[in-house]
């Protein structure tokens, strides 16, 4: 084969990138292509992810230049632009990485059809997950809807070997590229103040440092909010700056790696769940038949981190400032919206998706539905008590004080119930917008009516 195209999407790396590796092996020349897809920008572009994406693309371009090529940038309809480049360079094949969302599946179908019409070979390869979504299924079904049996199969499944980065990528001469745009050309607004820098080089540095120094403590410390002992690799996994397979291999090579690997299995679980049920990006996986409340002021208070529950507010303010939130805080804040306020989980998922730099559709929707009781949770009526969760996972109150400056001077665990100390003042930290006991009673009654 003389010329092949590798269309990059959410796989912005050169290490363990099966589509790139196979293209380099199969063709004399390779065009690494990224298209700023109008449909994706219109639906999903937000400042945090757009800024991170630009970092990732700049880093990918640098890695390709080190190997003798460069990243070719185009804008418009992804299929039309890919076919235009294919005609310009006389390509014989288009390589792409498989993905799981409804849009990604439609994109793959359109690319395949366009390649057939142009008499080009089309090849979709794995790489977005550790185990490809369709590889594991229980008897009598095409996917798993409960995590534990999936995890048992997943950890015993055979895995492909991680691939080295190509040493050289030969680019055809005179391939036109529009270059990287500015952030303002893609979206309106500014990213979060403490947004991390994107790219594979940064991702690999973080993985090495964390696996060497912190991974051994993950099983014991990952729920400790103040310790911030999670990997913070999720944005890099979302954009494919890291291969999830390579991360699993690295984690299993270290002491105490399995608890972290289990979280990567959750990522694969939600990917196969969305792949089989693409409508769950906006529909209940398991409808409970109830009617969510509408309370715009309460929704606004939740988004702004002024519910009067310090742990909930700390999580929401961390999200605003960093474009990221600790996983334990994600569970508590989501539960508060769906079960204390009894507001539609889609409102929360949309807000998270607007701000999370790791805004992965499968994980975001999967976790929100799990918490709301409409998804894969086998205990759909569980409620996370924000006060008890705070006392358990932020014992000294350091996480709350870090993110809620109105409470920075409150000592010890008293910070979790400031109303009991008479610390609330007009214009300062707010009273709780809902009573915990009354809210849980309301939720239980609603659950009984719909069960």
N, C-alpha and C positions, 0 to 999 in steps of 0.2 A: 504493500500500500504506500502511495506516495505522500498524501497529505490527509491528516485527520484534524478534527476540531474537538477540543474538550470544552464543553460548556459548564463553567463553574456556577453553582447556585448557593447552596449552604454547605460547601465543602472547601473552604478557602484555605488550603494548605498544600504542601508538596509532599509531606511525609504520610505514608499509608493513605494515599489517595488513589484507589484502584482505577478510576477512570483515566487519570493522568498517566499512571504507570503503564496501563495496557495500551494507551494511545502511543506513548513513546516506544514501547516494544513493537507495536504493529506497523507504525508509519515512519517514513523517512523524515517528515516534517510535521510539526504539531502547532496548531493555533490555540493557545489558551485564551478563552473568550469569556468575558462577563458582560451581560446586558442589563442595564438599568431598565427593568421591565416596567412599562407604564402601568400595567394592571397591579403589580405589587406595590409600586409607589403610591398609587391612588388609594389602596385599601389598607396598607400596613405601615407606611413610612411615618415614623415619629422621630423626634430629635435624638433621643438616646440611642436607638438602634441605628439610625442613619449615621450618626457620628462614629459609632463603633465600627459600622460597616466600612466607612471610608478608611479608617485605620487598618482594617483587615485587608482591604484591597491594595492599599499602598504597600503593606508588608508582603503580600503575595507577589506583587509586581517586582519588589526588590529580590525576593527569593528566585523568581524566574529569570531575572536579569543576571543573577549569579550563575545561572545555568545556561546562559546564552540566548535567552528569549525575553519576552516581556508579556504583560497582560494586555490583551486587546480589549478596549472598552467601546461599547456601543450603547445606544439608548433607543427605546421604542418597544414594539411588540417583540417578545423574546424569540418567537418562532420565525417571524419574518426577518429579523436581524441575523439570526443564525443561518438561515438559508441564503441571505445576501452574502454573508462572509464565505459560506461554502462555495458559492458561485465565483466569487472574486479570486479565491485561491485554488479552485479546482479540487475541493476536498472529496474524498471517497467515503468518509465515515464521520459520524457525530457520536461522541461519547458523552455521557452524562451520569451523574450519581442519582440513584433512586431516592425518593422521598415519599412522605406518607399523607400529606394534607390533600384535601379535595382539589385544591388548585394545582399542587405539584403533580398529582395523578393526571389531571387534565392536561397539564403542560407536557407531560411525557407522551400522552396519547397524540397530542397535536404534533409534537416533534417527530414521533414515529410515522405518522401519516404523511407529514411534509417530506420526510426523507424517502418514503416509499414513492411519492409522486415525483421526486427528483432522481430516483434510482440510486439513492445513497444507502449505505449500511447504517443502521442505528443500533447502538449498544448502551444499555442501562446497567450499571454495576452497583454493588452495595457500597456502604461506607458511612451512612448516616447513623447507623445503629451497630451494636455489637453483633446481635443475631438479627438477620433480615426479618422483617415483620411477618412474612408468610411461612417461615420455616417451622414454627412450633404451633401445634394445635391439639386440643383434647379430642378424644374419640367423639364423633358425631357432631363436631363443630369446626368452623374454620379459623377460630381465634379464641384466646382465653379472655374471660371477663372477670376472673378473680385472680389476685396477684399470687398468693402462696403456691398454688399448683403450677403457675407459670414460672415462678422463681425456682422451684424444684427441677423443672425441665430445663430451664435456661442455664443454670449453673452446671448441668451435666452435658449440655450440648457441645458438639464439636465446633471449634472456632477456626476460621482461616488464620493464617499467619500475617502479622502486620508487615507492611511493605516498606522498604527503604525509599527515600526520596530519589528520584532520577538524578543522575549526575549531570546530564546535559539534556536540554530541550532545544531542538533545531526549529527555528521559526522561518516560514517562507518570507522572502524579501517583499518589501513594499506593502505590508498589510496596514491598512488605515485604521487609526484608533482616535477616538475623540478625547482621550485623556480623562482623568478623574475630575468630576465636578466639585464645586464647593458645597458645603453643607447647606447654605442658603438657597442653592439651586434645587435642592431636593425637598426640603421641608421648611416650614415656618417655625419659629420658636428656637429656644436654646436648650442644650442638653443639661442634665443634672450637674450640679457643681462638682461632685466627686465621682464622676463617671470614670471607670477604669479605661486604660488604653487598650485597644484591640490589636489583633494580629497573631500569627503563629509564633513568631519569635518570642513575644511576651508570654504567650500561652505556655510554651515549652519551658521557659525559665520558671514560671510559677509552678508548673507541674513538678519539675525537678526539686525545687526548694520545698514544696509542701510534702511531697512523697518522702523526702529525706528527713525532714524535721518534725512534721506534724501528723502524718498519716497514722502512725502507731497509736496516737491518742484519740483518733476519730471516734471509735466505738464508745468511749467513755465521755467524750467532751462535745460531741456534735450538737447536742441539744442545749448546751450552756450558752445562753444568749450573750452574756457579757464577754465570754471568752473568745467569741468569734472564731471558733475552731473548725469551721467548714472550709472546703477547698477554694471556694469562690471561682471555680472553673466553669460554672454553668454558662456564662456568656460565650466563652471560647468553644464550648461544646455546641452551643446553639448555632454559631456561625461556621462550625466545622474547622476552626483553627486547630483543634485537637481531634484526633481520631478517637472515638470512644473505645474502640478495640485496643488501641495502644495504651490508653489510660487504664483499662482493666488489666492488661498484661503488666504494666508498671506497678499497679496497686497490689496484685497478687504476688509480686516478687518481694514485697516488703512485709514485715511482721504486722499483723493486725489489719490487713487490707480488706478482709471479707465484708465487714460492715459497710465500708464505702462502696465496694463492688455491688452490694445489694441495692444501693441507691441508683446505680447505673442500670441495674436490671429493671427498676421502676421506670426509668426513662424509656427503655425498650418496650416495657409492658404498655405504657401509654401510647407509644408509637404504633404498635400492632393493633391497639384498641381503636385508635383514630383511623388507621388505614382500612380497617374492616367496617367502621361506622363513621364515615366522613361527615355525616349530618350532625354528629354530636359536637361539632364546633359551635353550634347554635341551638341544638335541640337536646332535651334530656335523654340520657342513655336509658334510664329507667324512670319514666314519668311517675310522679306521685299523685298527679291529678289535683293538686292544690292550687290556690291562688295566692301569689305573692302580694305583699302589701305594696303600696306606693307611698313613700314619705321622702320627698325631695330634700327637706332640711336635714333629716337624719342621714341621708346618703351623702350630702355635702359635708356634714360634720365628720363622717367616717373618712371620706377622701382627704380631708384637710388635717386629720389627726387631732380632732377636738371632741372626742366622744365622752371624755371624762373617765375613761378607763386607761390608765397610764401605759400598760403594755400594748394595747391596741394602738394608741396614739404614737407610741415610740416606733412601732413597726411601720405605720403609714408615713411618718416623717422620715424615717430612714429611706423608704422607697422614693420619696420626693427628692431627697438630697443625693442619693447614690445611684438611683436607677436599679436598685437591688434590695432585697430584703432577706433576712435570715429565715430559713425554712420553718423553724418553729413559730416565728412571728407570722409567717404566711398562713399557717394553719389557724392560729388564734384570730387573726384579723378577718380571715375568710369566714370562719365559723361565726364570728360576731355579726357580720353582715347578713349571712343567710339564716341564722338561727336566733340570735338575739333581736335583730331588727326585722327579720323575716322578709328580707328584700331579695329580689331575683338574683341568683348567682351570676347571670350574664352581665349585670351591671358591674359587679366586682371584677369579673374576668376582663371586661372591656377596660376598666381603669388600670388594672395590673398590666394589661397588654399595651396600654398607652405609655407606661413608664418603665417597665422592666426591660433592661438591656438584654436579658436572657429570655425575652418573651417568646418562648417556644410554644406553638399552638397546641401540640399534643400534650405537653406537660401542664401548661396553664389551664386548659380546659379540663384535662383529666383530674388534676388536683382540685379545681373548683367544684366539679361535679361530685368528687369523692367527699369533700367537706359538706356540700349542700345536701347530700343524701340521695342524689339522683344518678350517681355514677357507680363506681366499682366497689364502694365500701360495703362490707357485709354487715355493718352496724350503722344503717343510715340515720338513726335517731340520736347518735352521739352528739354531745355539745361540749365544746371546750370552754371551761369556766375561765375567763380572762384573769381573775384574781388568783385562783389556785395555780393556774399555769405560770403566772408571774412569780409567785412565791416558790414554785418548784424549779423553774428554769432561769430565774433572775434573782436568786436568793438575796443578794445584797442590794439589789436595785440599780446596779451600775449601768445596765443596758438602758433602762428608762431615763436615768439622769443624763446619759450620753446624748439622747435624742429629744428629750423634752426639757428645754432649758428652764421653764417655769418651775420645775421641780428639782433643779440641780442642787439646791441647798438642803433638801429634805434628807435626813440621815437614815441609813439602813433600809430594811424592807418596808418601813412605814410609807415609803414613796408609792407603794402599790395601792394604798387606800387613803389618799390625802384628805378626803372628806371626813374621815373619822377623827382627824386631828384638828379639825377646824382651820385648815390651812388654805381653804379656797377663799379668794377675794374677788370682788367685782373687777372685771377686766383682766383677770389672771387666768389660771387654769380652770376649766369649766367643771360644773357639776355633771355627774353621769347623765347621759341623755335617755337612759332607760334603766330601770331597776332589774338587776340580774334575775332575781326570783320570779318577778312578774313576766319577764321576757321568756324565760324557759317554760313557765306554765303555759303561756300563749302558744309557744312552739309545740309543746306536747299535745295540747288540745287540737291544734291544726293537724298534727301528724295522725292523731286518732281518727279524725274525720276523713282523712284521705287514705287510710290503710285498709 
